[in-house]
């Protein structure tokens, strides 16, 4: 048959041998009864099926199929995949196929992954993505894969490591004073539209960040930004010992806005971004050495197992890195007693990580696991309530096992992922259970996590009386000593069962061994810019 494919028709085909009332059938395939009747008439006139409508309540409609719709559609999608038309084929993978057809298509689409050549004979690396990018704007770094993409598209002024080493990126020099910093930009840095970076672009970016809800608190110590000339500027601030580390944050990457589009200066630009595909294209005008791979394509394939990055047929290797932790954060409004809170901390910290086969929990890289005192069980009359974000089944089972063992009534309040981002929803539980990764440099990231308005725990933390005085304390310390201060604060929060980790999150990425320059970044993903591919050695003939 060939031609246009219709999702509702494929959906209807899945009920081909089942007697089912028309009202129920309409509901199952997502149409109103009127729409279904209209479509049945049309499909009958097109010779796809014939039907006899069941009269009266609860009567069955009888459909005779003249075409194997699933086989016909399967062949059409298979053809698209065989010809490498991934973008056209991918939307169909989420359609209502039988499990056998679905599995065959997923296996087929797996072959899209790895290295291929584009129509222009350029190298393309295709990998999977779990969902569409939540944002392509640098000040909205909302999750790991997002951050990895944005790091490739935008650049920061500096890069500051955990041991306070400063690498120059868009800036080539700075002079730091007690209440200001002079920044000198590299000349001849181009944005993706070909225009040159100026101090005015940096000023505009920082002023925008000062207004944006996700980043304004990062710059609340900044009073003024003054342009010296086209390539230099001065930033004035009150107390801001962390200014250099701040300016190395991905959220404060320098951008330009043109007709509602955000463009950067990074090694790649976003050629396309939709639900099914994100394509990064190498930027030939990059001020640093250009990236090795011409195109990075991220495709959404539903229900795919953890894939190999590169060619799945090649020998592979796996890199594992601990990149974050799941935690419990106490709600200041909780009515639990001090004894109840301490007992919960004791049993959860001791047992949770082992139940889900994870690593002993800690928040800071340079701290040890904080042991808890063994305690006897206090009475629990009311259920312990825990707010969660899209909790996984394994996490739910771990809570269930622990609370059942100690006979503690509990309730998990599950929220969609958006609740962790929009921060507006009130959390009404005794504790909030969620995950976090700390960016580099960790000294700044921990501070931002506790005190930053964009942090998912900010709405709880700001309810504590000590919140503002501890934040002020940081501003009186030189940034080099924030690591020590972090460890002290981390220990105190744990001691009072206000905030403590339950397990550390290891991330494993499997790579084809012909790929070089691979490392797992702080977000648990890869830096596209560094990757290159070793050509296979052909046997030489003498």
Legacy VTK file of the C-alpha trace (Angstrom):
# vtk DataFile Version 3.0
C-alpha trace
ASCII
DATASET POLYDATA
POINTS 542 float
0.000 0.000 0.000
2.691 2.610 1.026
1.970 6.327 1.344
0.860 8.282 4.406
0.871 6.543 7.763
-1.789 7.235 10.393
-1.153 6.640 14.081
-4.842 6.054 14.919
-5.143 3.447 12.179
-2.144 1.518 13.541
-3.657 1.849 17.012
-6.968 0.434 15.769
-5.137 -2.464 14.091
-3.811 -3.620 17.494
-7.437 -4.572 18.415
-8.012 -6.492 15.171
-9.294 -9.763 16.629
-10.919 -8.427 19.777
-14.677 -7.918 20.098
-14.920 -4.488 21.731
-17.738 -1.886 21.963
-17.165 1.107 19.671
-17.252 3.578 22.606
-14.453 1.638 24.329
-12.514 1.317 21.075
-12.658 5.092 20.519
-11.353 5.681 24.045
-8.519 3.133 23.624
-7.175 4.737 20.460
-7.647 8.325 21.649
-10.565 9.513 19.507
-14.117 10.649 20.256
-16.879 8.292 19.035
-17.817 10.835 16.343
-14.185 11.034 15.104
-13.907 7.235 15.081
-17.132 6.878 13.031
-15.909 9.481 10.549
-12.491 7.782 10.232
-14.017 4.288 9.860
-16.113 5.562 6.942
-13.037 7.098 5.313
-10.864 4.005 5.829
-13.657 1.858 4.402
-13.926 4.108 1.320
-10.136 3.797 0.883
-10.461 -0.006 0.858
-8.354 -0.531 3.995
-11.156 -2.215 5.976
-14.862 -2.822 6.053
-16.937 -2.623 9.205
-20.380 -3.205 10.585
-21.263 -0.906 13.433
-22.732 -2.518 16.542
-26.152 -0.979 17.229
-27.243 -0.097 20.764
-25.412 0.064 24.073
-22.482 -2.301 24.589
-22.768 -3.780 21.070
-19.562 -4.776 19.314
-18.339 -3.289 16.034
-17.060 -5.885 13.585
-14.060 -4.841 11.471
-12.685 -6.850 8.561
-9.188 -5.836 7.532
-8.210 -5.893 3.852
-4.623 -4.770 4.541
-2.001 -5.809 7.098
-1.501 -2.235 8.285
1.259 -3.051 10.756
3.337 -4.961 8.194
2.850 -2.190 5.632
3.864 0.552 8.112
6.753 -1.548 9.444
8.176 -1.895 5.917
7.880 1.871 5.365
9.725 2.734 8.605
12.311 -0.002 7.977
13.002 1.508 4.559
13.588 4.932 6.137
15.998 3.401 8.677
17.836 1.413 5.987
18.419 4.592 4.003
19.687 6.420 7.108
16.729 8.833 7.207
16.829 8.792 10.993
14.984 12.069 11.467
12.006 10.935 9.385
11.967 7.467 11.016
12.410 8.323 14.712
8.924 9.764 15.423
7.365 6.432 14.354
9.264 4.448 17.016
6.889 5.736 19.721
3.784 4.614 17.812
1.537 1.782 19.123
3.220 -1.250 17.513
2.848 -4.858 18.606
5.757 -5.803 20.880
7.399 -7.906 18.138
7.310 -5.122 15.505
8.454 -2.584 18.124
11.430 -4.745 19.112
12.441 -5.264 15.467
12.351 -1.501 14.857
14.391 -0.723 18.004
17.024 -3.289 16.937
17.064 -1.735 13.483
17.369 1.811 14.846
20.319 0.711 17.011
22.259 0.448 13.766
21.940 4.230 13.347
24.247 4.684 16.340
27.987 5.088 16.011
29.956 6.620 13.163
28.459 7.361 9.768
29.177 9.800 6.962
26.885 12.760 6.276
25.687 13.569 2.734
28.666 15.951 2.525
31.011 13.034 3.426
31.713 14.400 6.923
32.147 12.323 10.087
29.012 12.069 12.199
28.819 10.446 15.638
25.262 9.408 16.569
24.390 8.726 20.225
21.090 8.455 22.100
19.268 10.967 24.261
16.565 10.185 26.823
14.384 13.211 26.065
14.563 16.526 24.245
16.862 19.183 25.696
15.089 21.035 28.483
16.672 24.299 27.386
19.329 25.561 24.971
19.894 28.745 26.965
23.130 28.849 29.002
21.565 30.316 32.163
19.146 27.359 32.348
21.523 24.434 32.859
18.829 22.074 34.097
20.256 18.573 33.847
23.350 16.592 32.882
23.058 15.967 29.140
21.777 19.518 28.755
24.863 20.865 30.515
27.197 18.752 28.345
25.588 20.135 25.183
25.704 23.719 26.459
29.406 23.359 27.357
30.029 22.613 23.667
27.967 25.543 22.393
28.920 28.336 24.803
32.140 29.434 26.495
32.904 30.972 29.873
35.453 33.712 30.602
37.598 31.383 32.724
37.754 27.817 33.913
38.580 27.330 37.608
39.481 23.859 38.892
38.906 22.357 42.343
42.482 23.225 43.339
41.878 26.900 42.356
43.899 26.778 39.124
42.619 29.358 36.604
42.626 28.582 32.856
41.803 31.390 30.442
38.974 30.872 27.963
37.272 33.969 26.486
39.393 36.170 28.768
43.194 36.209 28.390
44.066 38.229 31.533
42.493 39.683 34.697
43.453 42.016 37.566
41.634 41.242 40.810
41.128 43.997 43.434
39.242 43.948 46.742
35.981 45.265 45.262
36.439 44.885 41.503
37.936 42.757 38.741
39.304 44.027 35.415
38.813 41.506 32.598
40.658 41.552 29.272
39.084 39.560 26.416
40.837 37.639 23.662
40.711 39.517 20.357
39.106 37.995 17.212
36.753 35.580 19.017
33.739 34.935 16.781
30.147 34.084 17.670
28.460 31.405 15.569
26.940 34.100 13.317
30.442 35.359 12.441
30.289 38.566 14.537
33.154 39.343 16.950
32.894 39.094 20.747
33.148 42.460 22.530
33.096 43.617 26.152
29.539 44.807 25.492
28.415 41.177 24.897
29.933 40.171 28.250
28.217 43.101 29.983
24.881 42.225 28.342
25.190 38.534 29.377
25.980 39.360 33.009
23.234 41.999 33.241
20.761 39.482 31.804
21.910 36.879 34.359
21.409 39.456 37.148
17.702 39.603 36.174
17.053 35.902 35.462
15.486 33.867 38.293
17.984 30.984 37.876
21.114 33.115 38.120
20.317 36.449 39.779
21.394 35.336 43.260
24.792 34.218 41.880
25.525 37.853 41.075
23.745 39.603 43.943
27.077 41.052 45.167
27.742 42.707 41.769
26.972 46.457 41.853
28.060 47.706 38.460
29.751 46.738 35.179
31.826 49.374 33.429
33.241 49.107 29.884
36.890 50.190 29.539
37.045 49.627 25.767
35.877 47.100 23.124
37.801 44.213 24.718
38.001 45.084 28.423
35.632 45.793 31.291
35.492 46.170 35.067
33.002 44.371 37.320
32.389 46.082 40.700
31.120 44.141 43.720
30.716 44.350 47.485
31.991 41.159 49.080
32.526 38.445 46.481
35.541 36.214 47.240
34.191 33.653 44.719
34.091 36.019 41.704
36.596 34.080 39.523
34.900 30.743 40.222
31.515 32.339 39.457
32.701 33.566 36.074
33.766 30.008 35.211
30.253 28.648 35.812
28.461 27.144 32.767
25.339 29.108 33.812
27.264 32.345 33.182
28.515 31.390 29.711
28.657 34.333 27.313
25.879 34.469 24.709
24.294 36.735 22.138
20.570 36.872 21.349
19.532 37.287 17.710
15.835 37.156 16.738
15.012 35.144 19.872
17.825 32.630 19.220
20.753 32.269 21.597
24.177 31.855 20.031
27.550 31.177 21.599
31.238 31.054 20.699
31.824 27.345 21.475
33.344 24.578 19.303
29.859 23.444 18.149
26.621 25.206 17.261
23.100 23.747 17.448
22.101 22.947 13.867
18.785 21.374 14.862
16.938 20.621 18.090
13.557 18.929 18.430
12.042 16.092 20.438
13.629 13.398 18.262
17.011 14.785 17.199
19.581 17.278 18.386
22.388 17.945 15.913
25.571 19.779 16.892
27.689 21.001 13.973
31.376 21.839 14.255
32.051 25.591 14.253
34.889 26.213 11.795
35.498 29.734 13.159
36.255 28.558 16.729
39.017 30.662 18.344
40.710 27.593 19.817
41.646 24.457 17.856
38.546 23.152 16.040
36.750 19.997 17.185
37.674 16.670 15.528
34.179 15.383 14.701
32.055 17.285 12.155
28.624 16.448 13.567
27.280 15.042 16.814
23.729 13.736 16.451
21.667 12.800 19.507
18.582 10.733 18.726
15.633 9.738 20.881
15.019 5.990 20.676
12.337 4.836 23.160
13.050 1.872 25.480
16.691 1.535 24.454
19.137 -0.212 26.774
22.274 1.711 27.817
24.007 2.039 24.445
27.639 2.054 23.357
29.021 5.476 22.389
30.549 4.896 18.967
30.300 1.736 16.864
28.492 -1.059 18.796
30.324 -3.666 16.625
33.776 -2.538 17.860
35.443 -3.805 21.083
34.338 -1.516 23.906
35.530 -0.227 27.250
33.548 1.206 30.182
34.408 4.259 32.286
32.708 4.737 35.655
32.657 7.896 37.736
30.781 8.936 40.882
29.060 12.133 39.844
26.456 12.962 42.425
24.353 11.780 45.329
20.755 11.304 46.420
19.883 13.043 49.653
17.280 13.671 52.341
16.582 17.324 53.147
14.471 18.087 56.201
11.514 20.428 55.892
11.815 23.137 58.610
8.024 22.775 59.103
8.304 19.063 59.975
6.593 18.050 63.225
8.871 15.038 63.779
10.734 15.025 67.103
14.541 15.293 67.273
14.704 11.588 68.284
12.568 10.538 65.317
14.727 12.555 62.886
17.948 11.076 64.268
16.577 7.534 64.124
15.434 7.976 60.511
18.884 9.272 59.586
20.545 6.314 61.326
18.518 3.594 59.551
18.420 5.277 56.129
22.134 6.108 55.980
23.129 2.650 57.198
20.866 0.561 54.985
19.601 2.449 51.935
22.742 2.400 49.772
23.269 -1.345 50.316
19.681 -2.164 49.279
20.076 -0.488 45.895
23.660 -1.765 45.511
25.144 1.741 45.428
28.250 3.309 46.959
28.445 4.555 50.598
27.109 8.091 50.567
29.021 11.348 50.845
28.362 14.847 49.540
31.837 16.339 49.156
34.692 14.651 47.305
37.254 15.423 49.980
35.133 14.326 52.934
34.682 10.910 54.484
31.439 9.008 55.012
29.935 10.427 58.224
29.025 7.577 60.590
25.746 7.730 62.539
25.248 6.748 66.175
23.251 3.567 66.798
19.905 4.510 68.349
16.840 2.787 69.728
13.540 3.224 67.908
11.245 5.985 69.215
7.465 5.730 68.730
6.054 6.750 65.336
2.322 7.445 65.481
1.816 9.475 62.284
3.333 8.416 58.934
6.687 9.916 57.904
6.000 11.886 54.706
8.663 12.151 51.989
8.426 14.374 48.899
10.043 12.688 45.853
10.632 13.590 42.208
9.649 10.864 39.704
10.880 8.192 42.108
12.213 4.976 40.568
10.751 1.606 41.541
14.068 0.473 43.113
14.097 3.586 45.340
10.485 3.039 46.351
11.241 -0.592 47.241
14.274 0.419 49.334
12.176 2.844 51.423
9.467 0.183 51.749
11.943 -2.480 52.939
13.561 -0.225 55.565
10.348 1.281 56.942
8.652 -2.143 57.036
11.591 -3.662 58.923
11.313 -1.003 61.650
7.519 -0.898 61.496
7.416 2.826 60.673
4.344 4.132 58.810
5.335 6.272 55.794
4.012 7.987 52.689
5.922 8.881 49.508
4.526 11.982 47.756
5.606 11.728 44.116
5.984 14.899 41.995
6.794 15.332 38.274
10.324 16.462 37.309
9.092 20.028 36.622
8.556 20.509 40.382
12.322 20.239 40.910
12.871 23.026 38.358
10.011 25.495 38.832
10.482 25.605 42.645
6.948 27.014 43.059
5.262 23.874 44.384
5.167 23.669 48.160
6.831 20.613 49.607
4.624 19.420 52.445
6.495 16.276 53.548
8.846 15.902 56.520
11.716 15.278 54.103
12.541 15.882 50.456
14.306 13.067 48.567
16.111 13.983 45.356
19.472 13.811 43.555
22.162 16.394 42.879
25.567 16.604 41.225
28.081 19.267 42.217
29.686 21.182 39.396
33.371 22.133 39.219
34.725 23.881 41.233
33.081 22.002 44.094
33.763 24.782 46.639
31.431 27.112 44.746
28.961 24.394 43.688
28.261 23.336 47.303
27.677 26.967 48.304
25.303 27.428 45.324
23.498 24.203 46.212
22.820 25.348 49.780
22.176 29.041 49.173
21.341 29.477 45.466
17.761 30.374 44.525
17.852 27.918 41.609
18.766 24.994 43.892
16.011 22.433 44.425
16.480 22.632 48.235
16.457 26.447 48.440
12.748 26.618 49.353
13.458 24.394 52.382
16.855 25.764 53.450
15.761 29.403 53.514
13.185 28.458 56.201
15.945 27.865 58.790
16.881 30.762 61.106
20.636 30.230 60.643
20.426 30.347 56.824
21.358 34.004 56.244
24.073 34.214 58.926
25.902 31.147 57.512
25.670 32.638 54.006
27.216 35.882 55.315
29.992 33.858 56.967
31.058 32.517 53.554
31.341 36.075 52.222
33.795 36.938 55.021
36.066 33.945 54.203
38.649 33.986 51.395
37.456 31.667 48.609
40.534 29.394 49.033
39.159 28.380 52.467
35.607 27.624 51.332
36.490 23.927 51.017
37.143 23.745 54.796
33.989 25.730 55.518
31.972 23.371 53.295
33.178 20.333 55.254
32.262 22.000 58.550
28.757 22.956 57.318
28.238 19.503 55.760
29.075 17.852 59.097
26.727 20.140 61.061
23.790 19.612 58.677
24.329 15.853 58.991
24.643 16.060 62.782
21.223 17.735 63.090
19.644 15.460 60.426
18.805 18.542 58.342
20.589 17.332 55.222
22.382 14.046 54.571
23.170 11.807 51.588
21.662 8.321 51.115
23.867 7.052 48.305
26.435 8.123 45.754
25.519 7.901 42.064
28.000 6.066 39.850
27.651 6.720 36.117
29.027 4.243 33.591
29.545 5.081 29.941
30.563 2.400 27.438
32.724 3.476 24.492
33.909 1.913 21.295
37.700 1.547 21.720
38.542 3.372 18.487
37.413 6.605 20.204
40.129 8.661 21.880
40.068 11.734 24.106
37.064 10.473 26.046
36.478 11.431 29.639
33.387 11.505 31.834
32.761 15.139 32.773
31.331 16.491 36.024
27.806 15.945 34.675
28.352 12.243 34.042
28.484 12.708 30.299
31.145 13.349 27.641
32.907 16.442 26.362
32.292 16.262 22.626
35.085 18.696 21.856
37.884 16.326 22.900
36.736 13.179 21.062
38.594 11.857 18.039
38.623 8.541 16.236
41.632 6.368 15.478
41.529 5.095 11.901
41.731 1.311 11.651
45.135 0.076 10.514
44.839 -1.585 7.144
47.261 -4.446 6.556
50.155 -3.007 4.572
51.340 -4.831 1.466
54.994 -5.046 0.514
LINES 1 543
542 0 1 2 3 4 5 6 7 8 9 10 11 12 13 14 15 16 17 18 19 20 21 22 23 24 25 26 27 28 29 30 31 32 33 34 35 36 37 38 39 40 41 42 43 44 45 46 47 48 49 50 51 52 53 54 55 56 57 58 59 60 61 62 63 64 65 66 67 68 69 70 71 72 73 74 75 76 77 78 79 80 81 82 83 84 85 86 87 88 89 90 91 92 93 94 95 96 97 98 99 100 101 102 103 104 105 106 107 108 109 110 111 112 113 114 115 116 117 118 119 120 121 122 123 124 125 126 127 128 129 130 131 132 133 134 135 136 137 138 139 140 141 142 143 144 145 146 147 148 149 150 151 152 153 154 155 156 157 158 159 160 161 162 163 164 165 166 167 168 169 170 171 172 173 174 175 176 177 178 179 180 181 182 183 184 185 186 187 188 189 190 191 192 193 194 195 196 197 198 199 200 201 202 203 204 205 206 207 208 209 210 211 212 213 214 215 216 217 218 219 220 221 222 223 224 225 226 227 228 229 230 231 232 233 234 235 236 237 238 239 240 241 242 243 244 245 246 247 248 249 250 251 252 253 254 255 256 257 258 259 260 261 262 263 264 265 266 267 268 269 270 271 272 273 274 275 276 277 278 279 280 281 282 283 284 285 286 287 288 289 290 291 292 293 294 295 296 297 298 299 300 301 302 303 304 305 306 307 308 309 310 311 312 313 314 315 316 317 318 319 320 321 322 323 324 325 326 327 328 329 330 331 332 333 334 335 336 337 338 339 340 341 342 343 344 345 346 347 348 349 350 351 352 353 354 355 356 357 358 359 360 361 362 363 364 365 366 367 368 369 370 371 372 373 374 375 376 377 378 379 380 381 382 383 384 385 386 387 388 389 390 391 392 393 394 395 396 397 398 399 400 401 402 403 404 405 406 407 408 409 410 411 412 413 414 415 416 417 418 419 420 421 422 423 424 425 426 427 428 429 430 431 432 433 434 435 436 437 438 439 440 441 442 443 444 445 446 447 448 449 450 451 452 453 454 455 456 457 458 459 460 461 462 463 464 465 466 467 468 469 470 471 472 473 474 475 476 477 478 479 480 481 482 483 484 485 486 487 488 489 490 491 492 493 494 495 496 497 498 499 500 501 502 503 504 505 506 507 508 509 510 511 512 513 514 515 516 517 518 519 520 521 522 523 524 525 526 527 528 529 530 531 532 533 534 535 536 537 538 539 540 541
